[in-house]
């Protein structure tokens, strides 16, 4: 039993095959772009981690300088 075409439209197996091939090509491009984006994100993440690691001494250093200045001020008042 053969079904009639939809409103006079006939889609051949070749047209379906061509559409699948086009979609497969586009999907391959999207997969490659996703891989590139993932690599960029990993690179940015590594850069952020290195920046964060190099910044931790700054607050510590400022705290030590402040404590040293406070200690110097206290000692100077007792001596004077």
Beta strands, then each sheet from edge to edge (+ up, - down):
end
